[in-house]
Amino acid sequence: MAITKAEPPTSWEAVAQQKRASLEASIPKHWIVPADLLPPESQEDVTAWPETSGWFTPEELSITSLTVVELVPKLASGQLKSEDVVKAFCKRAVAAHQLTNCLSETCFERAITTARARDEHFARTGAPVGPLHGLPISLKDNFNLKGLDATVGFASHVGDPAQSDSALAELLENAGAVFYVKTNVPTAMMIAESVNNVFGRTLNPRNRKTTSGGSSGGESALIVMKGSPIGVGSDIGGSLRIPAACTGIFTLRPSAGRFPVRNTRSGMTGQEAVMSVNGPLARTLADVELYSKSVVDGQPWLRDPKCLPIPWRSVELPPKLKIAVMRHDGMVNPTPPVARALREVAAKLESAGCELVEWDPVDQKQGLSLLERMFVADGGITIKNELKRTGEPWRPEMKAYEVAEEMGAATMWKLQAERTDFQNRHLDRWNKAGIDAILCPTIPFPTVENGKFKHVGYTGVYNVLDYSSVSFATGLSVDKDVDKLGPAYEPLGSQCKAINEEFDPDLMHGLPISLQLVTRRLEEEKAIAITHFVLKALS
């Protein structure tokens, strides 16, 4: 819900306070969970609360427990009405927000009106509107929806509602989807946790002392709470994969050009040395695949000139997959549970007939350096100017942007030439190795305590390369009795030492462990197909 600028507040604090009040006022009172039903603030894991709370009807719990692959045929056949499904997810999204602070905008009236239109269409024609008929989909805050703000964590963007929907939203709505909420992000979407000065911090519902990741952490928290069957986030350095890994769900980071980005708000408009992309987050890989195919089948290249006219392709995997295993990135060793998961998954793949080779992380440090230099090439001026508009202070997580110095055009051109050379050399190395994919960590840990996220090297290098990648839940979880730092551990550097010594097996006990599967550029279908193979080998 946007707020008007009729009587502009006098400070960024006032702007933020007014925005939070506007969000709260947009929620119908009958969906707000009474305080006496909520779990205590000290309760870390709140994922089971909806089933035991007594707040939801059996029908609401049944609907919101369904995956996208289960919901779509029920909606398309009229077995479930879109209005009932949408209202159930609206109610559960409100509860998720009360527990994790995951929402930034609501459009419940639009949602119910759209859902009724879907039901009326089906009653009249006996046919669904499209492949996503009546399906509620949540959107990260940066996707424009007409009449709603897209603050991307800046006070300066409060009260500046979008004039039209983003190209992706138009495509999804044309396919039958229903929008009802947008979700919280960090300032400028450039922090690996979802925290900003307007809405505050989003918490991980699996353990509220830990982060749900960033910058799509509002989405990951909402989806784990089953307040959304599937959501859409974006990724410029790991912003889909990090939240998915922090919460144990699935995502696809596509290469630029597969999904439309037109008319979405950026935290650093014009920064295109490394491209921002968007993609789905969901509780199952099958849901990620269904969404991805639906978007590409909608011919996004007719809506966004940056999209490539590549249809969704069927993939036949080779009889014997050749997978490279990257045990560490040469900068930070994964913490004990992630290292264990990597060993166990690799062993299962070998047993399933894959040829495994070790992948030398020789390129990773330069890749991360390229990413970091491209992010601050403007000297942080773009972000600085937005903050100055309201006097909003820098967040401590953004020190690199605050102290950066602007590059000249000649320096930037040299940087982009270095990036292209890096991409060329990596492709040549990949082809020479003859591999199908790289298996590696998504992040060095299962998640971290709020405010302690360090190191995006495992994800960010693949943004520089623009490779397709999936972050997937392995089905394994942290075991405090097993996942301890052994005496043989030798840090790769000061950051490696800090990350591994800060790892707390007691705090992390029981949390899911994720890994990353990487394929070459524009191989989204192959990335998903190989991840299906991996999951089958693990089952």
Beta strands, then each sheet from edge to edge (+ up, - down):
strand 1: 103-106
strand 2: 136-140
strand 3: 178-183
strand 4: 195-196
strand 5: 200-201
strand 6: 230-235
strand 7: 250-253
strand 8: 277-282
strand 9: 322-325
strand 10: 355-358
strand 11: 437-441
strand 12: 469-477
strand 13: 512-518
sheet 1: 1+ 3- 2- 6- 8+ 7- 12+ 13- 11+ 9+ 10+
sheet 2: 4+ 5-
end
